[in-house]
Amino acid sequence: MAELTTIARPYAEAAFRIARDTNALPVWSELLRFLCEVATDPQAARALDNPKLTAADKAALLLSIGGERLDATGRSFVKVLVDADRVAVLPQIRELFEALKDDADGVIDWDGSKCVNCLL
C-alpha cells in the first residue's frame, strides 16, 4: 500500500493544486470520486487492463464515459494518468486528494467522523 501511495502522491498533489488555484476543490473531489468509481468498475477495469488497447484507446474510453463531467483540465488529467499507466492508483490519488482538501478546509478526522473547525 505504501508503494501505491508514493506513486499516487504527485498526481494527488497536482490535482489539489489545480483545484485550489481554480477555487474548484468540491468539483475535483467529485471528479476524482467519479473517475475512481469508473476505474474500479470490474468491466471498465478489464478493458483498461487489456494489453491490446493503446493508451489512446484507454484514454478515449475514460473520456467517453466521463463525457461532459470532464472539463479541459479534467480531460488532460485523465490523459496524463493513462499515458503514465497510473489509472489503477486512482483510489489512492482520491484518498490523498481528500486528505489535502480536508487539511485545507480545516477538517479533523476524529475517530472516523469528520469535524470542521473543531475546538480541541
C-alpha positions, 0 to 999 in steps of 0.5 A, spaced: 500 500 500 505 504 501 508 503 494 501 505 491 501 511 495 508 514 493 506 513 486 499 516 487 502 522 491 504 527 485 498 526 481 494 527 488 498 533 489 497 536 482 490 535 482 489 539 489 493 544 486 489 545 480 483 545 484 485 550 489 488 555 484 481 554 480 477 555 487 474 548 484 476 543 490 468 540 491 468 539 483 475 535 483 473 531 489 467 529 485 471 528 479 476 524 482 470 520 486 467 519 479 473 517 475 475 512 481 468 509 481 469 508 473 476 505 474 474 500 479 468 498 475 470 490 474 468 491 466 471 498 465 477 495 469 478 489 464 478 493 458 483 498 461 487 492 463 487 489 456 494 489 453 491 490 446 488 497 447 493 503 446 493 508 451 489 512 446 484 507 446 484 507 454 484 514 454 478 515 449 474 510 453 475 514 460 473 520 456 467 517 453 464 515 459 466 521 463 463 525 457 461 532 459 463 531 467 470 532 464 472 539 463 479 541 459 483 540 465 479 534 467 480 531 460 488 532 460 488 529 467 485 523 465 490 523 459 496 524 463 494 518 468 493 513 462 499 515 458 503 514 465 499 507 466 497 510 473 489 509 472 489 503 477 492 508 483 486 512 482 483 510 489 489 512 492 490 519 488 482 520 491 484 518 498 490 523 498 486 528 494 481 528 500 486 528 505 489 535 502 482 538 501 480 536 508 487 539 511 485 545 507 478 546 509 480 545 516 477 538 517 479 533 523 478 526 522 476 524 529 475 517 530 472 516 523 467 522 523 469 528 520 469 535 524 470 542 521 473 547 525 473 543 531 475 546 538 480 541 541 
